[in-house]
């Protein structure tokens, strides 16, 4: 299949996935709002905002860096394999350290018993963050497979929530569904990744270099994390009932729906443009850019 046809299929599958992603919160929000109320939704939102900082610092900018690096070396098995293992192990170690710091935070800084249970449930999210190899699949443009898996994940999450979440006290179970289903999908990704790489020796110096180069991508990532999460963190700190945090979370979902639509093709185009840059295919770069440009 030609590159242009693959690109079109990737965009189509990604649009379908984004449509499911957009509809999912619109479908699930009335259910969880009715079951949990503003206060428990606020607890969920506040605790996740804290966890998200640990997740971002745990991988620095290695996801975006790794996706671009793999796209540049997509046609070279040796280079692609070396880059994958270098980035994956560096990413795993950093995320493991971040998770250990999070566990210490949980023991030392969280005194409320209920919040401690919720923070403990979010550990699944950090474990998934530690092992998730989706950036490699994005780099080799397996977007059709990714989209199908993520759609299955969303449908499983919706089904589990509607079937099993019926009481306010089930917030920990809801968070387990919210995090464990994506973790299972990440585990499904691993055999596919291993079929596209081979075992190679890793140079610790290359790991350090990868971490250093990833800081270019970490700066915008942490900036986005702060601007998108600090509001929930502050509301949770200043409002002990967490009601205002829950109301804010529900309202913000509508904004995120519009954002998901407007950025749905960005990841795909970034991978393809990186590949064309590596091959120095000027005409292909211009043709690919036309997919995103509203101007002739």
C-alpha positions as CSV (number, residue, x, y, z in Angstrom):
1,X,0.0,0.0,0.0
2,X,1.4,3.4,-1.0
3,X,2.3,6.0,1.6
4,X,-0.5,8.3,0.6
5,X,-3.1,5.6,1.0
6,X,-1.7,4.6,4.4
7,X,-1.8,8.2,5.5
8,X,-5.5,8.5,4.5
9,X,-6.4,5.3,6.3
10,X,-4.5,6.4,9.4
11,X,-6.4,9.7,9.4
12,X,-9.8,7.9,8.9
13,X,-9.2,5.5,11.7
14,X,-7.9,8.3,14.0
15,X,-11.0,10.3,13.3
16,X,-13.2,7.3,14.2
17,X,-11.2,6.9,17.4
18,X,-11.5,10.6,18.2
19,X,-15.2,10.5,17.6
20,X,-15.5,7.7,20.2
21,X,-13.2,9.7,22.4
22,X,-15.4,12.8,22.1
23,X,-18.7,10.9,22.6
24,X,-17.4,8.9,25.6
25,X,-17.3,11.7,28.1
26,X,-20.6,13.1,26.8
27,X,-22.2,9.6,27.4
28,X,-20.5,8.8,30.8
29,X,-20.6,12.2,32.5
30,X,-24.3,12.2,33.3
31,X,-23.9,8.7,34.8
32,X,-20.9,9.4,37.0
33,X,-22.2,12.8,38.0
34,X,-25.5,11.3,39.2
35,X,-23.7,8.4,41.0
36,X,-20.8,10.3,42.6
37,X,-22.0,13.9,43.0
38,X,-19.9,17.0,42.7
39,X,-17.9,16.2,45.9
40,X,-16.6,12.7,44.8
41,X,-16.1,13.9,41.3
42,X,-14.0,16.6,42.8
43,X,-11.9,14.1,44.8
44,X,-11.3,12.1,41.5
45,X,-10.3,15.3,39.6
46,X,-8.1,16.6,42.4
47,X,-6.2,13.4,43.0
48,X,-5.7,12.8,39.3
49,X,-4.2,16.3,38.9
50,X,-1.6,15.3,41.5
51,X,-0.9,11.9,39.9
52,X,-0.6,13.5,36.4
53,X,2.4,15.6,37.6
54,X,4.3,12.4,38.6
55,X,3.4,10.8,35.3
56,X,4.7,13.8,33.3
57,X,7.9,14.1,35.3
58,X,8.3,10.3,35.1
59,X,8.8,10.3,31.3
60,X,10.0,13.8,30.7
61,X,9.7,14.4,26.9
62,X,10.6,10.8,25.9
63,X,7.2,10.0,24.4
64,X,7.3,12.7,21.8
65,X,11.1,12.3,21.3
66,X,10.8,8.6,20.9
67,X,7.9,8.9,18.4
68,X,10.0,11.2,16.3
69,X,13.2,9.2,16.6
70,X,11.4,6.0,15.6
71,X,9.7,7.7,12.6
72,X,13.1,8.9,11.4
73,X,14.5,5.4,11.6
74,X,11.4,3.5,10.6
75,X,13.0,1.7,7.6
76,X,16.2,0.6,9.4
77,X,15.7,-2.3,11.8
78,X,19.1,-2.1,13.5
79,X,18.8,1.7,14.2
80,X,15.1,1.4,15.1
81,X,15.7,-1.4,17.6
82,X,18.6,0.3,19.3
83,X,16.6,3.6,19.6
84,X,13.6,1.7,21.0
85,X,15.5,-0.2,23.7
86,X,17.5,2.9,24.6
87,X,14.4,5.1,25.0
88,X,12.2,2.4,26.5
89,X,14.7,1.5,29.3
90,X,15.5,5.1,30.0
91,X,11.7,5.9,30.2
92,X,11.0,2.8,32.3
93,X,13.7,3.7,34.9
94,X,12.6,7.4,35.1
95,X,9.0,6.4,35.5
96,X,9.9,3.8,38.1
97,X,11.7,6.5,40.2
98,X,8.8,8.8,39.8
99,X,6.4,6.0,41.0
100,X,8.6,5.4,44.0
101,X,8.5,9.1,44.9
102,X,4.7,9.0,44.5
103,X,4.5,6.1,46.9
104,X,6.6,8.0,49.4
105,X,4.3,11.0,48.9
106,X,1.3,8.8,49.5
107,X,2.7,7.6,52.8
108,X,4.0,10.9,54.1
109,X,1.7,13.6,52.7
110,X,-1.8,12.0,52.4
111,X,-3.5,11.7,55.8
112,X,-7.2,11.4,54.8
113,X,-8.0,7.6,54.7
114,X,-10.4,7.9,51.7
115,X,-8.1,10.1,49.7
116,X,-5.3,7.6,50.4
117,X,-7.3,4.8,48.9
118,X,-8.0,6.9,45.8
119,X,-4.4,7.8,45.4
120,X,-3.5,4.1,45.8
121,X,-5.9,3.2,43.0
122,X,-4.1,5.8,40.7
123,X,-0.9,3.7,41.0
124,X,-2.3,1.6,38.2
125,X,-2.1,4.8,36.0
126,X,1.6,5.2,36.8
127,X,2.3,1.6,36.1
128,X,0.7,1.9,32.7
129,X,2.7,5.1,32.2
130,X,5.8,3.1,33.0
131,X,5.4,0.3,30.4
132,X,3.3,1.9,27.7
133,X,5.1,1.5,24.3
134,X,2.4,3.4,22.2
135,X,5.0,6.0,21.1
136,X,6.9,3.3,19.2
137,X,3.7,2.1,17.4
138,X,3.0,5.8,16.5
139,X,6.5,6.1,15.2
140,X,6.1,3.2,12.8
141,X,2.6,4.4,11.9
142,X,0.5,1.6,13.3
143,X,-2.4,4.0,13.8
144,X,-5.1,1.6,12.5
145,X,-4.1,-0.9,15.2
146,X,-3.8,1.8,17.8
147,X,-7.2,3.2,17.0
148,X,-8.9,-0.2,17.1
149,X,-7.3,-1.0,20.5
150,X,-8.2,2.4,22.0
151,X,-11.8,2.1,20.7
152,X,-12.1,-1.3,22.4
153,X,-10.6,0.3,25.6
154,X,-13.2,3.1,25.5
155,X,-16.1,0.7,24.9
156,X,-14.9,-1.6,27.7
157,X,-14.6,1.4,30.1
158,X,-18.1,2.6,29.2
159,X,-19.6,-0.9,29.6
160,X,-17.9,-1.6,32.9
161,X,-19.0,1.8,34.3
162,X,-22.6,1.4,33.3
163,X,-22.8,-2.2,34.5
164,X,-20.9,-2.1,37.8
165,X,-20.8,1.5,39.0
166,X,-24.1,2.3,40.8
167,X,-23.1,3.6,44.3
168,X,-21.1,6.6,45.5
169,X,-18.8,4.3,47.6
170,X,-17.6,2.7,44.3
171,X,-15.4,5.5,43.3
172,X,-12.2,3.4,43.9
173,X,-13.7,0.7,41.7
174,X,-14.5,3.3,39.0
175,X,-10.8,4.5,39.1
176,X,-9.6,0.9,38.8
177,X,-11.8,0.5,35.6
178,X,-10.5,3.9,34.4
179,X,-6.9,2.9,34.7
180,X,-6.7,-0.9,34.5
181,X,-8.5,-1.2,31.1
182,X,-5.9,1.1,29.4
183,X,-3.1,-0.8,31.2
184,X,-4.4,-4.0,29.6
185,X,-4.3,-2.4,26.2
186,X,-0.7,-1.3,26.8
187,X,0.2,-4.9,27.6
188,X,-1.5,-5.9,24.3
189,X,0.8,-3.4,22.5
190,X,4.0,-5.0,23.8
191,X,4.0,-8.2,21.6
192,X,3.4,-6.1,18.5
193,X,6.3,-3.9,19.4
194,X,8.6,-6.9,20.0
195,X,7.8,-8.2,16.5
196,X,9.1,-5.0,15.0
197,X,12.4,-4.8,16.9
198,X,15.3,-7.1,17.8
199,X,17.3,-7.4,21.0
200,X,20.4,-5.1,20.9
201,X,23.0,-4.0,23.4
202,X,22.3,-0.7,25.1
203,X,24.9,2.0,25.7
204,X,24.2,3.9,29.0
205,X,25.7,7.0,27.4
206,X,23.0,6.8,24.7
207,X,20.3,6.6,27.4
208,X,21.7,9.8,29.0
209,X,21.9,11.5,25.6
210,X,18.2,10.5,24.9
211,X,17.1,12.0,28.2
212,X,19.0,15.2,27.5
213,X,17.6,15.6,24.0
214,X,14.0,14.8,25.3
215,X,14.1,18.0,27.4
216,X,13.3,20.0,24.3
217,X,9.9,18.2,24.3
218,X,9.6,18.1,28.1
219,X,9.3,21.9,28.4
220,X,6.1,22.3,26.3
221,X,4.7,19.1,27.9
222,X,5.2,20.3,31.5
223,X,3.9,23.8,30.5
224,X,0.7,22.1,29.1
225,X,0.4,19.9,32.2
226,X,0.7,22.9,34.6
227,X,-1.8,25.0,32.7
228,X,-4.3,22.1,32.3
229,X,-4.0,20.7,35.8
230,X,-3.0,23.4,38.3
231,X,-6.5,24.8,38.4
232,X,-7.9,21.5,39.7
233,X,-5.1,21.2,42.1
234,X,-5.6,24.7,43.5
235,X,-9.4,24.2,43.8
236,X,-8.8,20.9,45.6
237,X,-6.4,22.5,48.1
238,X,-8.6,25.5,48.8
239,X,-12.0,23.7,48.9
240,X,-11.9,20.9,51.4
241,X,-15.3,19.6,50.2
242,X,-14.0,19.2,46.6
243,X,-17.4,20.3,45.3
244,X,-16.1,23.2,43.3
245,X,-13.5,20.9,41.8
246,X,-16.1,18.5,40.7
247,X,-18.3,21.2,39.1
248,X,-15.3,22.6,37.3
249,X,-14.3,19.1,36.0
250,X,-17.7,18.5,34.6
251,X,-17.8,21.9,32.8
252,X,-14.3,21.5,31.4
253,X,-15.1,18.2,29.6
254,X,-17.0,20.3,27.0
255,X,-13.9,22.3,26.3
256,X,-11.8,19.1,26.0
257,X,-14.3,17.8,23.4
258,X,-13.6,20.7,21.1
259,X,-9.9,20.4,21.7
260,X,-9.9,16.7,20.8
261,X,-11.6,17.5,17.5
262,X,-9.2,20.3,16.5
263,X,-6.0,18.3,17.3
264,X,-7.1,14.8,16.1
265,X,-4.6,14.5,13.2
266,X,-1.6,16.2,14.9
267,X,0.1,13.0,16.1
268,X,-0.3,11.3,12.7
269,X,1.0,14.2,10.8
270,X,4.0,14.7,13.1
271,X,5.1,11.1,12.5
272,X,4.7,11.3,8.7
273,X,6.5,14.6,8.5
274,X,9.4,13.3,10.5
275,X,9.7,10.3,8.2
276,X,9.7,12.5,5.1
277,X,12.3,14.8,6.7
278,X,14.6,11.8,7.3
279,X,14.2,10.8,3.6
280,X,14.4,14.4,2.4
281,X,11.3,14.0,0.3
282,X,10.5,17.7,-0.2
283,X,7.4,17.1,-2.4
284,X,6.0,14.6,0.0
285,X,6.4,17.1,2.9
286,X,4.5,19.7,1.0
287,X,1.8,17.2,0.0
288,X,1.4,16.0,3.6
289,X,1.2,19.5,4.9
290,X,-1.8,20.1,2.6
291,X,-3.8,17.7,4.7
292,X,-3.6,20.1,7.6
293,X,-3.8,23.4,5.7
294,X,-7.2,25.1,5.1
295,X,-5.7,27.1,2.3
296,X,-5.0,26.0,-1.3
